Amino acid sequence: MSKSAWEQDLAAEFSGRTILITGGTGSFGHEFLSLIRPYGCAEIRVFSRDELKQEQMRVSLRDDRVKFYIGDVRDRASVDAAMRGVDFAFHAAALKQVPSCEFFPMQAVATNIGGSHNVVESAMAHGVKKLVCLSTDKAVYPVNAMGMTKALMEKVTLAAARSLGENAASTLCSVRYGNVMCSRGSVIPLFIQQIRNGKPLTLTVPEMTRFLLPLPSAIHLVAFAFRHGRQGDLFVRKAPACTVAALAQALKNLFQSDVPLNVIGMRHGEKLFETLATREELVKAEDLGDYLRIPMDDRDLNYGKYFTEGRTEEATIEDYTSHNTEQLDLPAVENLLRSLPEVIGQLQQAGRL
């Protein structure tokens, strides 16, 4: 199959280059490696603290160009060791589970804020040409420790980009996307496991809405940001949404299951709906079709002008949320689930395909 135009552009950019992926043993790292390995990279560095997952990747890939670096983003020295000689870096290392971050907030602070600061500072110090940092919808109007620390990760990246300016040797940008379907720790694998074990599906609040984004779409967002990102840009991938109840029912239908639903209520730090972009961001955002580009806020510390200047447009714009985006009905949710390799594999194992 021939490459698309954007894949050809990406292949040309990556050919002969050295790439670093922090948190590279996670869902993003696996998928991103699958995308870029055919592109002729000189070296791809997988940086993480999980030696078991690194060994599993090493055995499954058997690719001498993929190098594995044990380390922690909290430890600047280990980040520097992995960053030397890198052309492009992708920062995916993070603590992402809402409940665990709620109970251990300082761990989230250390990894998501301090660790991200280490990555940003190291990238600038080593002349990395472009760094793309991965964020989440939970960073917008955050009510939980995970979202708060990812929001500050965005601010750390933005502050560094602002200090560098447009013509710097390093370009720093970020992406923000909603829930990645079937990623580690997400609800779809949990629901499937409960269905196959004949246990009730544990729903928080049936009318809760969440964005739905297949992992390849999240990867395409990162690739788009890499190709088009300017200093300090933040890119958002538009996505449909559905209620948690619709997602549960769709899976029950696919697996032909009659397990009951057990409504357990909202957990620590959860929200009824998620927000991908605020109205303040949308005022200055550039609509690029499937994506929104939110340019860097380049205001300085001259606060005096904010007493005399403002924006009337913000009063007429709504935030972009999982409540007001495209809402998928039950058949549409089922069709989306049927497109996911993880769900297809489980359906085959259960004899439903």
Secondary structure, DSSP 8 states (H G I E B T S, - for coil): ----HHHHHHHHHHTT-EEEEETTTSHHHHHHHHHHGGG--SEEEEEES-HHHHHHHHHHH--TTEEEEE--TT-HHHHHHHHTT-SEEEE------HHHHHH-HHHHIIIIIIIHHHHHHHHHHTT-SEEEEEEEGGGSS--SHHHHHHHHHHHHHHHHHHHH-TT-S-EEEEEEE--EET-TT-HHHHHHHHHHTT--EEES-TT-EEE-EEHHHHHHHHHHHHHH--TT-EEEE---EEEHHHHHHHHHHHTT----EEE----TT--SS-EEE-HHHHHH-EE-SSEEEE------S-GGGGGT---SGGGG---EETTTS-B--HHHHHHHHHT-HHHHHHHHHTT--
